Amino acid sequence: MEDDAPVIYGLEFQARALTPQTAETDAIRFLVGTQSLKYDNQIHVIDFDDENNIINKNVLLHQAGEIWHISASPADKGVLATCYNKTADSKVVTCAAVWRMPAELEPGGQESPEDATSPAHALELLCHLEPAARGSTACVTWEPAGDGKRVISLADNHILLWDLQESSSQAMLASSASLEGKGQLKFTTGRWSPHHNCSQVATANDTAIRGWDTRTMSQIYCIESAHGQLVRDLDFNPNKQYYLASCGDDCKVRFWDTRNVAEPVKTLEEHSHWVWNVRYNHSHDQLVLTGSSDSRVILSNMVSISSEPFGHLVDDDDLSDQEERRLEEKSQEPPQDSVIATYEEHEDSVYAVDWSSADPWLFASLSYDGRLVINRVPRALKYHILL
């Protein structure tokens, strides 16, 4: 059986911000934010119809500015946060705000891709996440298992924990911490851990990765030179609580055990330019996606450091002698990590990759020229993992 062909959607503007609609677990839906200097920026709500292999879209106006980062609430389908540029006192600063999508954007009500004449809806501003004189906001990350009320924003050298009040219409600063040290320290990205009762966040600044306890806003670990150059992205293994992946401008992807940060557990060197994004699959943590300025998306099988390094555990009573012998032989072979597939549908830097929150075998990638590509995990591997 042949693998399904990729599905490509083109935006008319440049873009670098992508997120799945985290709270939507039935429909396959991604949000893409544009970067246009001339025109009003947009958020494209992309619905993928898996049965017919087609894309439906809705366009929302984001008049506040160019979108650099976008993240969706884990609890409310209609709520999202953006980091965007605006000019203030002839300086460009990146601000953050929480928005609500119009209620009429319900599944099934989309226009067809050809119908570009229908008017775009505007987003409703719920609140700003703007600390007074705290500088530019690099990213906003939501508490993964929460009710969508707690978010962290990273502004220059400040890590800020916000409590979104009733219906997210007001943001109260609950606590904060700062990076101390020489020079102009600035956070580049951050990720909230789904483990430890959501009490830990990892941040990156320059070549360092730091772990923070959100209860005390104190640092719990630091990986000083995690990469040879700037760290671009982080992601936590959803099934192994101490495992963290990072990627950066040294073209490498590294995997860490935060209990022992002296050395990475594993390093991948498959990309030939800056690696902008690394994402663990939410269900099968051996599947790791990366996107890079070399215009490629790489899907790797990191089985040796996954939560199931020897496949699914099988009850011995259910096996025949022959199957038992085969399993014993197999268990003596160390699991092999490998590149599963390299996707080359992009012609520009791939700034974002992410898994669908509704279908664990489907992912999207976005390049700067506004090309969104939806791909699937190869079927042979899918069945190998499942069976």
C-alpha positions as CSV (number, residue, x, y, z in Angstrom):
1,M,0.0,0.0,0.0
2,E,1.4,3.3,-1.0
3,D,1.9,6.2,1.5
4,D,-0.5,9.1,1.1
5,A,0.9,12.1,-0.8
6,P,1.5,15.3,1.2
7,V,-1.1,18.0,1.1
8,I,0.1,21.5,0.4
9,Y,-1.6,24.8,1.3
10,G,-0.1,28.2,0.2
11,L,-0.6,31.4,2.1
12,E,-0.1,34.6,0.2
13,F,2.0,36.1,3.0
14,Q,5.2,35.0,4.6
15,A,4.8,33.0,7.8
16,R,6.7,31.4,10.7
17,A,4.2,30.7,13.4
18,L,2.3,27.4,13.6
19,T,0.4,25.5,16.3
20,P,-2.1,22.7,16.5
21,Q,-5.4,23.7,18.1
22,T,-4.5,21.8,21.3
23,A,-8.0,21.6,22.9
24,E,-9.5,20.2,19.6
25,T,-9.1,16.4,19.7
26,D,-11.7,15.4,17.1
27,A,-10.9,17.6,14.1
28,I,-7.4,17.9,12.6
29,R,-6.9,21.7,12.9
30,F,-3.8,23.9,12.8
31,L,-3.4,27.7,13.3
32,V,-0.9,29.6,11.1
33,G,0.2,33.2,11.8
34,T,1.5,35.5,9.0
35,Q,4.3,38.1,8.8
36,S,3.4,40.9,6.5
37,L,4.8,44.4,6.7
38,K,2.5,45.9,4.1
39,Y,-0.9,44.3,4.9
40,D,-3.0,43.3,7.9
41,N,-1.7,40.1,9.2
42,Q,-3.8,37.0,9.4
43,I,-4.3,33.8,11.3
44,H,-5.3,30.9,9.0
45,V,-7.4,28.3,10.7
46,I,-6.6,25.1,8.7
47,D,-9.0,22.2,8.9
48,F,-7.7,19.0,7.3
49,D,-10.3,16.6,6.0
50,D,-8.5,13.3,6.4
51,E,-11.1,11.2,4.4
52,N,-11.1,13.3,1.3
53,N,-7.5,14.6,1.7
54,I,-8.5,18.2,1.3
55,I,-7.9,21.4,3.3
56,N,-10.6,23.8,4.4
57,K,-9.6,27.2,5.8
58,N,-10.9,30.3,7.6
59,V,-9.0,33.5,7.8
60,L,-9.0,35.7,10.9
61,L,-7.6,39.2,10.8
62,H,-4.7,40.0,13.3
63,Q,-4.3,43.7,12.9
64,A,-2.0,44.1,15.8
65,G,1.2,43.2,13.9
66,E,3.5,40.5,12.4
67,I,3.0,37.2,14.3
68,W,6.3,35.7,15.6
69,H,4.8,33.0,17.8
70,I,1.4,31.5,18.3
71,S,0.1,29.0,20.9
72,A,-3.4,27.6,21.6
73,S,-5.1,27.2,24.9
74,P,-5.1,23.5,26.1
75,A,-8.6,23.9,27.6
76,D,-10.6,26.3,25.3
77,K,-10.7,25.7,21.6
78,G,-11.5,29.4,20.9
79,V,-8.6,30.9,22.8
80,L,-5.0,31.5,21.6
81,A,-2.0,33.7,22.4
82,T,0.2,35.5,19.9
83,C,3.5,37.3,20.1
84,Y,3.6,40.1,17.6
85,N,5.7,43.1,16.6
86,K,4.6,46.7,17.1
87,T,6.3,50.0,16.8
88,A,6.5,52.2,19.9
89,D,8.7,55.3,20.2
90,S,10.3,54.4,16.8
91,K,11.4,51.1,18.3
92,V,10.1,47.7,17.4
93,V,9.0,45.7,20.3
94,T,7.4,42.2,20.5
95,C,4.2,42.1,22.6
96,A,1.9,39.3,23.6
97,A,-1.8,39.1,23.8
98,V,-4.6,36.5,24.4
99,W,-7.4,36.4,21.8
100,R,-10.7,34.7,21.2
101,M,-11.7,33.4,17.8
102,P,-15.3,34.1,16.5
103,A,-17.9,31.6,17.7
104,E,-19.1,31.0,14.1
105,L,-15.8,29.1,13.3
106,E,-17.4,25.8,14.1
107,P,-16.4,22.6,12.3
108,G,-18.3,22.0,9.1
109,G,-18.9,25.7,8.5
110,Q,-15.7,26.4,6.6
111,E,-15.5,27.9,3.2
112,S,-13.9,25.9,0.4
113,P,-10.3,26.7,-0.4
114,E,-11.4,28.4,-3.7
115,D,-13.8,30.7,-2.0
116,A,-11.4,33.6,-1.3
117,T,-14.0,36.3,-1.6
118,S,-15.7,35.8,1.8
119,P,-14.9,38.5,4.4
120,A,-12.3,37.7,7.0
121,H,-13.4,37.7,10.7
122,A,-11.5,39.7,13.3
123,L,-10.1,38.2,16.5
124,E,-11.5,39.5,19.8
125,L,-8.7,40.8,22.1
126,L,-9.1,39.3,25.6
127,C,-6.1,40.8,27.4
128,H,-2.5,41.9,26.9
129,L,0.4,40.1,28.5
130,E,2.5,43.2,28.6
131,P,4.8,43.7,31.6
132,A,5.7,47.3,32.2
133,A,9.1,48.0,30.7
134,R,10.1,44.4,30.6
135,G,11.1,44.3,27.0
136,S,10.1,42.1,24.0
137,T,8.2,38.9,24.5
138,A,9.8,35.8,22.9
139,C,7.1,33.3,23.5
140,V,4.0,32.3,25.5
141,T,3.6,28.8,26.8
142,W,0.4,27.4,28.5
143,E,0.2,25.1,31.5
144,P,-0.3,21.8,29.6
145,A,-2.8,20.0,31.8
146,G,-4.5,23.1,33.3
147,D,-7.8,24.8,32.7
148,G,-6.2,27.4,30.4
149,K,-5.8,29.9,33.2
150,R,-2.0,29.8,33.7
151,V,0.5,30.9,31.1
152,I,4.2,31.8,31.1
153,S,5.6,34.5,28.9
154,L,9.3,35.2,28.4
155,A,10.2,38.9,28.0
156,D,13.9,39.7,27.5
157,N,15.5,38.3,30.7
158,H,12.2,37.9,32.6
159,I,10.1,34.8,33.1
160,L,6.6,35.8,34.0
161,L,3.8,33.6,35.3
162,W,0.3,35.0,34.5
163,D,-3.0,34.0,36.0
164,L,-5.8,34.6,33.4
165,Q,-8.9,35.7,35.3
166,E,-12.5,34.8,34.5
167,S,-12.9,34.2,30.7
168,S,-9.3,35.3,30.1
169,S,-10.3,38.9,30.0
170,Q,-7.7,40.0,32.5
171,A,-4.2,38.8,33.2
172,M,-2.7,39.1,36.7
173,L,1.0,38.7,37.1
174,A,1.3,35.9,39.7
175,S,5.1,35.7,40.0
176,S,8.3,36.3,38.1
177,A,12.0,35.7,38.0
178,S,14.9,37.2,36.1
179,L,18.1,35.9,34.5
180,E,21.1,37.4,36.3
181,G,24.5,37.7,34.8
182,K,26.8,39.7,32.6
183,G,25.8,41.1,29.3
184,Q,22.3,41.4,27.8
185,L,20.7,38.1,28.7
186,K,17.6,37.3,26.7
187,F,15.3,34.3,26.6
188,T,14.7,32.8,23.1
189,T,12.2,30.1,23.9
190,G,10.5,28.1,26.6
191,R,8.4,25.0,27.2
192,W,6.2,24.0,30.1
193,S,6.7,20.4,31.2
194,P,3.6,18.2,31.3
195,H,5.2,16.2,34.3
196,H,5.7,17.0,38.0
197,N,2.1,18.3,38.4
198,C,3.0,21.0,35.8
199,S,5.5,22.7,38.2
200,Q,8.4,22.9,35.8
201,V,9.3,25.0,32.8
202,A,12.4,24.9,30.7
203,T,13.8,28.0,29.0
204,A,16.6,28.7,26.5
205,N,18.9,31.7,26.4
206,D,21.9,31.9,24.1
207,T,23.5,28.4,24.3
208,A,22.1,27.5,27.8
209,I,19.0,25.6,28.9
210,R,17.5,26.2,32.3
211,G,14.8,24.5,34.3
212,W,12.6,26.5,36.7
213,D,10.2,25.5,39.4
214,T,7.0,27.5,38.9
215,R,6.0,27.3,42.6
216,T,9.1,29.2,43.7
217,M,10.3,30.7,40.4
218,S,13.7,29.4,41.2
219,Q,16.2,27.6,38.9
220,I,16.4,23.8,39.3
221,Y,18.9,22.9,36.7
222,C,21.2,24.5,34.1
223,I,22.8,23.1,31.0
224,E,25.5,25.7,30.4
225,S,26.6,24.9,26.8
226,A,23.8,22.7,25.6
227,H,24.6,23.7,22.0
228,G,27.6,25.3,20.3
229,Q,25.4,28.1,19.1
230,L,22.0,29.6,19.9
231,V,19.3,27.2,21.2
232,R,16.2,27.6,19.1
233,D,13.6,25.2,20.5
234,L,12.8,22.7,23.3
235,D,10.3,20.0,23.9
236,F,9.6,17.5,26.7
237,N,9.2,13.8,26.2
238,P,5.5,13.3,27.0
239,N,6.0,9.8,28.5
240,K,9.5,10.1,30.2
241,Q,9.4,12.8,32.8
242,Y,13.1,13.8,32.9
243,Y,13.7,13.7,29.1
244,L,14.1,16.9,27.1
245,A,14.9,17.6,23.5
246,S,16.7,20.7,22.2
247,C,17.9,22.0,18.9
248,G,19.9,25.0,17.7
249,D,22.0,26.9,15.3
250,D,24.8,24.3,15.5
251,C,22.6,22.1,13.2
252,K,22.2,19.6,16.1
253,V,19.3,18.0,17.9
254,R,20.2,16.9,21.5
255,F,18.3,14.8,24.0
256,W,18.9,15.4,27.8
257,D,18.1,13.7,31.0
258,T,17.6,16.6,33.4
259,R,18.8,14.6,36.4
260,N,22.3,14.5,34.9
261,V,23.0,17.3,32.5
262,A,26.8,16.9,32.1
263,E,26.3,15.1,28.7
264,P,23.5,14.7,26.3
265,V,21.9,11.3,26.2
266,K,21.9,11.4,22.4
267,T,22.8,13.8,19.6
268,L,21.4,13.9,16.0
269,E,23.3,15.6,13.2
270,E,21.1,15.2,10.2
271,H,20.4,18.8,9.3
272,S,22.8,21.1,7.4
273,H,21.6,24.4,8.7
274,W,20.0,25.9,11.8
275,V,17.3,23.6,13.4
276,W,14.3,25.8,14.4
277,N,12.0,23.2,15.8
278,V,11.9,19.9,17.6
279,R,8.7,18.1,18.5
280,Y,8.0,14.8,20.2
281,N,5.0,12.8,19.1
282,H,2.3,13.0,21.9
283,S,1.5,9.3,21.8
284,H,4.6,7.5,20.5
285,D,7.7,9.3,22.0
286,Q,10.1,7.5,19.7
287,L,8.8,9.7,16.8
288,V,10.7,13.0,16.8
289,L,10.1,15.7,14.2
290,T,12.6,18.5,13.3
291,G,12.5,21.4,10.9
292,S,15.4,23.5,9.7
293,S,16.6,26.3,7.5
294,D,18.0,23.7,5.1
295,S,14.3,23.5,3.9
296,R,13.9,19.9,5.2
297,V,11.7,18.2,7.7
298,I,13.2,15.1,9.2
299,L,11.2,12.4,11.1
300,S,13.5,10.3,13.3
301,N,12.8,7.1,15.2
302,M,14.6,7.5,18.6
303,V,13.5,4.2,19.9
304,S,16.5,3.6,22.2
305,I,15.6,6.6,24.4
306,S,11.8,6.2,24.2
307,S,9.4,4.8,26.8
308,E,9.1,1.6,24.8
309,P,12.6,0.8,23.7
310,F,11.7,-2.9,23.1
311,G,8.2,-2.4,21.7
312,H,5.0,-3.2,23.5
313,L,5.3,-5.6,26.4
314,V,3.5,-8.8,25.7
315,D,2.1,-11.3,28.1
316,D,4.2,-14.5,27.9
317,D,1.1,-16.8,28.3
318,D,-0.2,-15.5,24.9
319,L,2.9,-16.6,23.0
320,S,3.8,-19.8,21.3
321,D,7.3,-21.3,21.8
322,Q,8.4,-20.1,18.4
323,E,7.2,-16.5,19.1
324,E,8.9,-16.6,22.5
325,R,12.2,-17.6,20.9
326,R,11.8,-14.9,18.3
327,L,11.1,-12.3,21.0
328,E,14.2,-13.4,23.0
329,E,16.4,-13.1,20.0
330,K,14.9,-9.6,19.3
331,S,15.4,-8.5,22.9
332,Q,19.1,-9.2,22.6
333,E,19.5,-6.8,19.7
334,P,19.9,-3.2,20.8
335,P,17.1,-1.0,19.4
336,Q,18.3,1.0,16.4
337,D,17.7,4.7,16.1
338,S,17.3,5.9,12.6
339,V,15.9,8.6,10.3
340,I,12.5,7.3,9.1
341,A,12.0,9.9,6.4
342,T,13.2,13.2,5.0
343,Y,10.5,15.5,3.6
344,E,11.6,17.9,0.9
345,E,8.3,19.6,-0.2
346,H,9.6,23.0,1.1
347,E,11.7,25.5,-0.9
348,D,12.4,27.9,2.0
349,S,13.5,27.7,5.6
350,V,11.1,25.5,7.7
351,Y,10.4,27.6,10.8
352,A,7.8,25.4,12.4
353,V,6.8,21.7,12.6
354,D,4.1,20.3,14.9
355,W,2.0,17.2,15.4
356,S,-1.8,17.2,15.1
357,S,-3.5,17.0,18.5
358,A,-6.3,14.9,17.0
359,D,-4.3,12.3,14.9
360,P,-1.0,11.0,16.3
361,W,0.1,10.0,12.8
362,L,-0.2,13.3,11.1
363,F,1.9,16.5,11.2
364,A,2.3,19.9,9.6
365,S,5.3,21.9,8.6
366,L,5.5,25.6,7.7
367,S,8.2,27.4,5.6
368,Y,8.8,31.1,5.5
369,D,7.4,31.5,2.0
370,G,3.9,30.6,3.4
371,R,3.8,27.0,2.4
372,L,2.1,24.7,4.8
373,V,2.6,21.0,4.2
374,I,0.6,18.2,5.9
375,N,2.2,14.8,6.0
376,R,1.7,11.4,7.6
377,V,4.0,8.9,9.3
378,P,4.8,6.2,6.8
379,R,2.2,3.4,7.1
380,A,4.8,0.6,7.4
381,L,6.2,2.3,10.5
382,K,2.8,3.1,11.9
383,Y,1.8,-0.6,11.7
384,H,5.2,-1.7,13.1
385,I,4.6,0.5,16.1
386,L,1.0,-0.6,16.6
387,L,1.3,-4.3,15.9
